[in-house]
Amino acid sequence: MSEFFTEAVLIATIASGIRFAVPLLLAGLGEAYGQRSGVLNLGVDGVMLLGAFGGYYTVLKVGNVWIGLLAGLGVGLILGLISAFITVTLKADQGISGIGVFLFGLGMSDLLFQRLVGTPRFIDTFPRIEIPLLGDIPWIGEMLFRQNLVVYLAFLAIPVSMVVINRTTFGMKIRAVGENPEAADSLGVSVAKVRYATMLIGGTLAGVAGAALAIDLGIFQQNITNAQGFIAIALVYFGAWRPLGVMLGALLYGFVNSLVIQWKTLGIITDSWSDFAAMAPAIITILALVVVATRFRAPSALTKPFERGE
């Protein structure tokens, strides 16, 4: 255990935890937009999986990580549009349709990988970018300011989302549609357009999250997300539908995950306990969810299709 409390190991553990939090943070933020407008998308994990393969395969063929990230964005945008059509236009049950999207993403990503790639092949990963001056700060600089660009952009999305949701007309419409779509409609707000917009945002961020995960790891494999999409949905509840809360939940999961991996590497966690330890991040996140989420109220119209009256 004493090996863990060295400067190098502690810095590496925290820095890795921040990177592990990024896919959850992006996917959770996107889902928060949708849920604030009244739409629950259980297909997040499927979107992440297809986004991951899209990003991975693009980098494999083109050799450019940023084009790969854009490919994941495009995949997420398309799947967000499909999900919006199913839930908003067709008014399908949000739970069932979301699980359908998840299963589609799970199966299709594996099929595409088997047909187009076959065996795992490594790709380039995101380069680390050290922020001048800040990166030189002892401890803090190494943990926070020597990350890749996607990490910086993901955490920059937190204040941006806070402003959008709480300080803009669009955000006001999102909150109104999520709380009382009938009243919003009577004031001239298009419930369908707002929900389409939030689902497109959610799909796009989930696709980027998947691509970021695969590119950061430098490889793709079946079910690479390991249910992180469902954890991201839970983090929206954990964070009380607020961007800052989602970030805290994502960091909690990321740090616990990084801690478990580091302890396994150092031999602190034995092989007999490795399977149980691998479940620890999800278990701790769920326990925190149970404690925190019961204190806050979900948007009133969440999961309820909107039927416009005559």
C-alpha positions as a Markdown table, in Angstrom:
| # | Residue | x | y | z |
|---|---|---|---|---|
| 1 | Met | 0.0 | 0.0 | 0.0 |
| 2 | Ser | 2.9 | 2.4 | 0.7 |
| 3 | Glu | 3.8 | 2.3 | -3.0 |
| 4 | Phe | 0.5 | 3.9 | -3.8 |
| 5 | Phe | 1.2 | 7.0 | -1.7 |
| 6 | Thr | 4.2 | 8.1 | -3.7 |
| 7 | Glu | 4.0 | 11.4 | -5.6 |
| 8 | Ala | 4.3 | 9.8 | -9.1 |
| 9 | Val | 1.6 | 7.2 | -8.5 |
| 10 | Leu | -0.9 | 9.6 | -6.9 |
| 11 | Ile | -0.4 | 12.1 | -9.7 |
| 12 | Ala | -0.9 | 9.4 | -12.4 |
| 13 | Thr | -4.0 | 8.1 | -10.6 |
| 14 | Ile | -5.7 | 11.5 | -10.4 |
| 15 | Ala | -4.7 | 12.4 | -14.0 |
| 16 | Ser | -6.1 | 9.1 | -15.3 |
| 17 | Gly | -9.3 | 9.5 | -13.3 |
| 18 | Ile | -9.9 | 12.9 | -15.0 |
| 19 | Arg | -9.5 | 11.3 | -18.4 |
| 20 | Phe | -11.7 | 8.4 | -17.5 |
| 21 | Ala | -14.4 | 10.9 | -16.5 |
| 22 | Val | -14.5 | 12.6 | -19.9 |
| 23 | Pro | -16.7 | 10.1 | -21.9 |
| 24 | Leu | -19.2 | 10.0 | -19.0 |
| 25 | Leu | -19.1 | 13.7 | -18.7 |
| 26 | Leu | -19.9 | 14.3 | -22.4 |
| 27 | Ala | -22.6 | 11.6 | -22.6 |
| 28 | Gly | -24.1 | 12.8 | -19.3 |
| 29 | Leu | -24.3 | 16.4 | -20.4 |
| 30 | Gly | -26.0 | 15.4 | -23.6 |
| 31 | Glu | -28.5 | 13.3 | -21.7 |
| 32 | Ala | -29.1 | 16.1 | -19.3 |
| 33 | Tyr | -30.3 | 18.3 | -22.1 |
| 34 | Gly | -32.7 | 15.7 | -23.3 |
| 35 | Gln | -34.1 | 14.9 | -19.9 |
| 36 | Arg | -34.6 | 18.6 | -19.0 |
| 37 | Ser | -36.9 | 18.8 | -22.1 |
| 38 | Gly | -38.8 | 15.6 | -21.0 |
| 39 | Val | -37.1 | 12.9 | -23.0 |
| 40 | Leu | -35.3 | 9.9 | -21.5 |
| 41 | Asn | -32.9 | 8.3 | -23.9 |
| 42 | Leu | -31.8 | 4.8 | -22.7 |
| 43 | Gly | -30.0 | 4.3 | -26.0 |
| 44 | Val | -27.0 | 6.4 | -25.0 |
| 45 | Asp | -24.7 | 3.4 | -24.7 |
| 46 | Gly | -25.6 | 2.2 | -28.2 |
| 47 | Val | -24.8 | 5.7 | -29.6 |
| 48 | Met | -21.5 | 5.7 | -27.7 |
| 49 | Leu | -20.6 | 2.2 | -29.2 |
| 50 | Leu | -21.3 | 3.3 | -32.8 |
| 51 | Gly | -19.6 | 6.6 | -32.2 |
| 52 | Ala | -16.6 | 4.7 | -30.8 |
| 53 | Phe | -16.4 | 2.4 | -33.8 |
| 54 | Gly | -16.9 | 5.3 | -36.2 |
| 55 | Gly | -14.1 | 7.3 | -34.6 |
| 56 | Tyr | -11.8 | 4.3 | -34.3 |
| 57 | Tyr | -12.3 | 3.1 | -37.9 |
| 58 | Thr | -11.8 | 6.6 | -39.3 |
| 59 | Val | -8.5 | 7.0 | -37.5 |
| 60 | Leu | -7.5 | 3.6 | -38.6 |
| 61 | Lys | -8.1 | 4.5 | -42.3 |
| 62 | Val | -7.2 | 8.2 | -42.3 |
| 63 | Gly | -4.7 | 8.4 | -39.5 |
| 64 | Asn | -6.1 | 11.7 | -38.1 |
| 65 | Val | -7.6 | 11.6 | -34.6 |
| 66 | Trp | -9.5 | 14.9 | -35.0 |
| 67 | Ile | -11.2 | 13.6 | -38.2 |
| 68 | Gly | -12.0 | 10.5 | -36.2 |
| 69 | Leu | -13.6 | 12.6 | -33.5 |
| 70 | Leu | -15.7 | 14.4 | -36.1 |
| 71 | Ala | -16.8 | 11.0 | -37.4 |
| 72 | Gly | -18.0 | 10.0 | -34.0 |
| 73 | Leu | -19.8 | 13.4 | -33.8 |
| 74 | Gly | -21.5 | 12.6 | -37.2 |
| 75 | Val | -22.6 | 9.1 | -36.1 |
| 76 | Gly | -24.1 | 10.6 | -32.9 |
| 77 | Leu | -25.9 | 13.3 | -34.8 |
| 78 | Ile | -27.6 | 10.8 | -37.1 |
| 79 | Leu | -28.6 | 8.5 | -34.2 |
| 80 | Gly | -29.9 | 11.4 | -32.3 |
| 81 | Leu | -32.1 | 12.4 | -35.2 |
| 82 | Ile | -33.4 | 8.8 | -35.5 |
| 83 | Ser | -34.0 | 8.6 | -31.8 |
| 84 | Ala | -35.9 | 12.0 | -31.9 |
| 85 | Phe | -38.0 | 10.8 | -34.8 |
| 86 | Ile | -39.0 | 7.6 | -32.9 |
| 87 | Thr | -39.8 | 9.2 | -29.6 |
| 88 | Val | -41.0 | 12.7 | -30.5 |
| 89 | Thr | -42.7 | 12.2 | -33.9 |
| 90 | Leu | -43.8 | 8.6 | -33.6 |
| 91 | Lys | -44.4 | 9.1 | -29.8 |
| 92 | Ala | -43.0 | 5.6 | -29.1 |
| 93 | Asp | -42.4 | 4.5 | -25.5 |
| 94 | Gln | -39.1 | 6.1 | -24.5 |
| 95 | Gly | -37.9 | 3.2 | -22.5 |
| 96 | Ile | -38.5 | 0.5 | -25.1 |
| 97 | Ser | -37.3 | 2.6 | -28.0 |
| 98 | Gly | -34.1 | 3.6 | -26.1 |
| 99 | Ile | -33.3 | -0.1 | -25.4 |
| 100 | Gly | -33.9 | -0.8 | -29.1 |
| 101 | Val | -31.3 | 1.9 | -30.0 |
| 102 | Phe | -28.9 | 0.4 | -27.5 |
| 103 | Leu | -29.2 | -3.1 | -28.8 |
| 104 | Phe | -28.8 | -1.8 | -32.4 |
| 105 | Gly | -25.6 | 0.0 | -31.4 |
| 106 | Leu | -24.3 | -3.0 | -29.5 |
| 107 | Gly | -24.9 | -5.4 | -32.4 |
| 108 | Met | -24.0 | -3.1 | -35.3 |
| 109 | Ser | -20.8 | -1.9 | -33.8 |
| 110 | Asp | -19.6 | -5.5 | -33.3 |
| 111 | Leu | -20.7 | -6.5 | -36.7 |
| 112 | Leu | -19.0 | -3.6 | -38.4 |
| 113 | Phe | -15.8 | -4.3 | -36.5 |
| 114 | Gln | -15.8 | -8.0 | -37.4 |
| 115 | Arg | -16.5 | -7.3 | -41.1 |
| 116 | Leu | -14.3 | -4.2 | -41.6 |
| 117 | Val | -11.4 | -4.8 | -39.2 |
| 118 | Gly | -11.5 | -8.3 | -37.9 |
| 119 | Thr | -8.7 | -8.3 | -35.3 |
| 120 | Pro | -7.9 | -5.5 | -32.9 |
| 121 | Arg | -5.4 | -3.0 | -34.4 |
| 122 | Phe | -4.0 | -0.1 | -32.5 |
| 123 | Ile | -4.5 | 3.5 | -33.7 |
| 124 | Asp | -3.0 | 6.9 | -32.8 |
| 125 | Thr | -4.3 | 8.5 | -29.6 |
| 126 | Phe | -4.8 | 12.1 | -28.7 |
| 127 | Pro | -1.6 | 14.1 | -28.1 |
| 128 | Arg | -1.1 | 15.6 | -24.7 |
| 129 | Ile | -1.1 | 19.4 | -24.6 |
| 130 | Glu | 0.6 | 21.2 | -21.8 |
| 131 | Ile | -0.9 | 24.6 | -21.0 |
| 132 | Pro | 2.0 | 27.1 | -20.6 |
| 133 | Leu | 2.8 | 28.2 | -17.0 |
| 134 | Leu | -0.2 | 26.3 | -15.6 |
| 135 | Gly | 1.4 | 23.0 | -16.6 |
| 136 | Asp | 4.5 | 23.9 | -14.5 |
| 137 | Ile | 2.6 | 24.1 | -11.2 |
| 138 | Pro | 3.8 | 21.2 | -9.0 |
| 139 | Trp | 1.3 | 18.4 | -8.7 |
| 140 | Ile | -1.7 | 20.5 | -10.0 |
| 141 | Gly | -0.1 | 21.2 | -13.3 |
| 142 | Glu | 0.8 | 17.5 | -13.9 |
| 143 | Met | -2.7 | 16.4 | -13.0 |
| 144 | Leu | -4.9 | 19.0 | -14.7 |
| 145 | Phe | -2.9 | 20.9 | -17.3 |
| 146 | Arg | -1.1 | 18.2 | -19.2 |
| 147 | Gln | -4.1 | 16.5 | -20.6 |
| 148 | Asn | -5.4 | 16.2 | -24.2 |
| 149 | Leu | -7.6 | 18.8 | -25.9 |
| 150 | Val | -10.7 | 16.7 | -25.6 |
| 151 | Val | -10.4 | 16.8 | -21.8 |
| 152 | Tyr | -10.1 | 20.6 | -21.8 |
| 153 | Leu | -13.1 | 20.9 | -24.2 |
| 154 | Ala | -15.2 | 18.5 | -22.1 |
| 155 | Phe | -14.8 | 20.5 | -18.9 |
| 156 | Leu | -15.2 | 23.8 | -20.8 |
| 157 | Ala | -18.6 | 22.4 | -21.8 |
| 158 | Ile | -19.7 | 22.6 | -18.2 |
| 159 | Pro | -19.9 | 26.4 | -17.8 |
| 160 | Val | -21.2 | 26.6 | -21.4 |
| 161 | Ser | -24.1 | 24.2 | -20.6 |
| 162 | Met | -24.8 | 26.1 | -17.4 |
| 163 | Val | -25.2 | 29.3 | -19.3 |
| 164 | Val | -27.2 | 27.8 | -22.1 |
| 165 | Ile | -29.7 | 26.0 | -19.8 |
| 166 | Asn | -30.0 | 28.8 | -17.2 |
| 167 | Arg | -29.3 | 32.1 | -19.0 |
| 168 | Thr | -30.6 | 31.8 | -22.5 |
| 169 | Thr | -34.0 | 31.8 | -24.2 |
| 170 | Phe | -33.3 | 28.3 | -25.6 |
| 171 | Gly | -32.6 | 27.1 | -22.1 |
| 172 | Met | -35.8 | 28.6 | -20.8 |
| 173 | Lys | -37.7 | 26.8 | -23.5 |
| 174 | Ile | -36.0 | 23.5 | -22.6 |
| 175 | Arg | -37.0 | 23.9 | -18.9 |
| 176 | Ala | -40.5 | 24.9 | -19.8 |
| 177 | Val | -41.1 | 22.0 | -22.1 |
| 178 | Gly | -39.7 | 19.6 | -19.5 |
| 179 | Glu | -41.9 | 20.9 | -16.8 |
| 180 | Asn | -45.2 | 21.8 | -18.5 |
| 181 | Pro | -45.2 | 21.2 | -22.3 |
| 182 | Glu | -48.9 | 22.2 | -22.5 |
| 183 | Ala | -48.2 | 25.6 | -21.0 |
| 184 | Ala | -45.2 | 26.0 | -23.2 |
| 185 | Asp | -47.2 | 25.1 | -26.3 |
| 186 | Ser | -49.9 | 27.6 | -25.4 |
| 187 | Leu | -47.2 | 30.3 | -25.3 |
| 188 | Gly | -46.0 | 29.5 | -28.8 |
| 189 | Val | -43.1 | 27.2 | -28.0 |
| 190 | Ser | -42.7 | 24.3 | -30.3 |
| 191 | Val | -42.4 | 21.3 | -28.0 |
| 192 | Ala | -41.3 | 19.0 | -30.9 |
| 193 | Lys | -38.6 | 21.4 | -32.1 |
| 194 | Val | -37.2 | 21.8 | -28.6 |
| 195 | Arg | -37.1 | 18.1 | -28.0 |
| 196 | Tyr | -35.6 | 17.4 | -31.4 |
| 197 | Ala | -32.9 | 20.0 | -30.6 |
| 198 | Thr | -32.0 | 18.5 | -27.2 |
| 199 | Met | -31.9 | 15.0 | -28.6 |
| 200 | Leu | -29.6 | 16.1 | -31.4 |
| 201 | Ile | -27.4 | 17.6 | -28.8 |
| 202 | Gly | -27.5 | 14.5 | -26.7 |
| 203 | Gly | -26.8 | 12.2 | -29.6 |
| 204 | Thr | -23.9 | 14.4 | -30.8 |
| 205 | Leu | -22.3 | 14.4 | -27.4 |
| 206 | Ala | -22.8 | 10.7 | -26.9 |
| 207 | Gly | -21.2 | 10.0 | -30.3 |
| 208 | Val | -18.2 | 12.3 | -29.4 |
| 209 | Ala | -18.0 | 10.5 | -26.0 |
| 210 | Gly | -17.7 | 7.1 | -27.7 |
| 211 | Ala | -15.1 | 8.3 | -30.2 |
| 212 | Ala | -13.1 | 10.0 | -27.5 |
| 213 | Leu | -13.1 | 6.7 | -25.5 |
| 214 | Ala | -11.9 | 4.6 | -28.3 |
| 215 | Ile | -9.3 | 7.0 | -29.6 |
| 216 | Asp | -7.9 | 7.7 | -26.1 |
| 217 | Leu | -7.6 | 3.9 | -25.6 |
| 218 | Gly | -6.1 | 3.5 | -29.0 |
| 219 | Ile | -8.2 | 0.4 | -29.8 |
| 220 | Phe | -11.7 | -0.9 | -30.3 |
| 221 | Gln | -13.3 | -4.0 | -29.0 |
| 222 | Gln | -16.8 | -5.5 | -28.5 |
| 223 | Asn | -18.8 | -3.5 | -25.9 |
| 224 | Ile | -15.9 | -1.1 | -25.3 |
| 225 | Thr | -18.1 | 1.2 | -23.3 |
| 226 | Asn | -18.8 | -1.4 | -20.7 |
| 227 | Ala | -22.2 | 0.1 | -20.0 |
| 228 | Gln | -20.8 | 3.6 | -19.4 |
| 229 | Gly | -23.8 | 5.0 | -21.3 |
| 230 | Phe | -26.1 | 3.7 | -18.7 |
| 231 | Ile | -23.8 | 5.1 | -15.9 |
| 232 | Ala | -24.0 | 8.4 | -17.7 |
| 233 | Ile | -27.8 | 8.3 | -17.6 |
| 234 | Ala | -27.6 | 7.6 | -13.8 |
| 235 | Leu | -25.2 | 10.5 | -13.4 |
| 236 | Val | -27.9 | 12.8 | -14.7 |
| 237 | Tyr | -30.1 | 11.8 | -11.8 |
| 238 | Phe | -27.1 | 11.9 | -9.5 |
| 239 | Gly | -26.4 | 15.5 | -10.6 |
| 240 | Ala | -30.0 | 16.6 | -10.2 |
| 241 | Trp | -30.2 | 17.4 | -13.9 |
| 242 | Arg | -27.5 | 20.1 | -13.5 |
| 243 | Pro | -24.3 | 20.2 | -15.5 |
| 244 | Leu | -22.1 | 20.8 | -12.4 |
| 245 | Gly | -23.7 | 17.8 | -10.7 |
| 246 | Val | -23.1 | 15.6 | -13.7 |
| 247 | Met | -19.4 | 16.6 | -13.7 |
| 248 | Leu | -19.1 | 15.7 | -10.0 |
| 249 | Gly | -20.6 | 12.3 | -10.6 |
| 250 | Ala | -18.4 | 11.7 | -13.7 |
| 251 | Leu | -15.3 | 12.6 | -11.6 |
| 252 | Leu | -16.4 | 10.3 | -8.8 |
| 253 | Tyr | -16.7 | 7.4 | -11.3 |
| 254 | Gly | -13.4 | 8.2 | -13.0 |
| 255 | Phe | -11.4 | 8.5 | -9.8 |
| 256 | Val | -12.7 | 5.2 | -8.4 |
| 257 | Asn | -12.1 | 3.5 | -11.7 |
| 258 | Ser | -8.6 | 4.8 | -11.9 |
| 259 | Leu | -7.9 | 3.9 | -8.2 |
| 260 | Val | -9.0 | 0.3 | -8.8 |
| 261 | Ile | -6.8 | -0.1 | -11.9 |
| 262 | Gln | -3.8 | 1.4 | -10.1 |
| 263 | Trp | -4.3 | -0.9 | -7.1 |
| 264 | Lys | -4.6 | -3.9 | -9.3 |
| 265 | Thr | -1.4 | -2.9 | -11.1 |
| 266 | Leu | 0.4 | -2.5 | -7.8 |
| 267 | Gly | -0.9 | -5.9 | -6.5 |
| 268 | Ile | -2.9 | -4.3 | -3.7 |
| 269 | Ile | -6.0 | -6.0 | -5.1 |
| 270 | Thr | -5.4 | -9.7 | -5.6 |
| 271 | Asp | -6.7 | -11.7 | -8.6 |
| 272 | Ser | -9.4 | -13.3 | -6.4 |
| 273 | Trp | -10.9 | -9.9 | -5.7 |
| 274 | Ser | -10.3 | -8.4 | -9.2 |
| 275 | Asp | -13.8 | -9.1 | -10.6 |
| 276 | Phe | -15.5 | -7.6 | -7.5 |
| 277 | Ala | -13.1 | -4.6 | -7.7 |
| 278 | Ala | -14.0 | -4.0 | -11.3 |
| 279 | Met | -17.6 | -3.5 | -10.2 |
| 280 | Ala | -16.6 | -0.9 | -7.6 |
| 281 | Pro | -17.0 | 2.2 | -9.7 |
| 282 | Ala | -20.5 | 1.3 | -10.8 |
| 283 | Ile | -21.5 | 0.3 | -7.3 |
| 284 | Ile | -20.2 | 3.4 | -5.6 |
| 285 | Thr | -21.9 | 5.6 | -8.3 |
| 286 | Ile | -25.2 | 3.8 | -7.8 |
| 287 | Leu | -25.0 | 4.2 | -4.0 |
| 288 | Ala | -24.3 | 7.8 | -4.3 |
| 289 | Leu | -27.2 | 8.1 | -6.8 |
| 290 | Val | -29.6 | 6.6 | -4.3 |
| 291 | Val | -28.4 | 9.0 | -1.6 |
| 292 | Val | -28.5 | 12.1 | -3.7 |
| 293 | Ala | -31.1 | 11.7 | -6.3 |
| 294 | Thr | -34.0 | 11.2 | -3.8 |
| 295 | Arg | -33.5 | 14.8 | -2.6 |
| 296 | Phe | -34.3 | 16.3 | -6.0 |
| 297 | Arg | -37.3 | 16.2 | -8.3 |
| 298 | Ala | -37.1 | 15.1 | -11.9 |
| 299 | Pro | -38.6 | 17.3 | -14.6 |
| 300 | Ser | -42.4 | 16.8 | -14.4 |
| 301 | Ala | -42.9 | 15.8 | -18.1 |
| 302 | Leu | -39.9 | 13.3 | -18.2 |
| 303 | Thr | -40.8 | 10.2 | -20.3 |
| 304 | Lys | -44.3 | 11.7 | -21.1 |
| 305 | Pro | -45.0 | 12.1 | -24.9 |
| 306 | Phe | -46.7 | 15.4 | -25.8 |
| 307 | Glu | -50.1 | 15.3 | -27.4 |
| 308 | Arg | -51.2 | 18.7 | -28.7 |
| 309 | Gly | -54.8 | 19.5 | -27.9 |
| 310 | Glu | -57.2 | 20.7 | -30.5 |
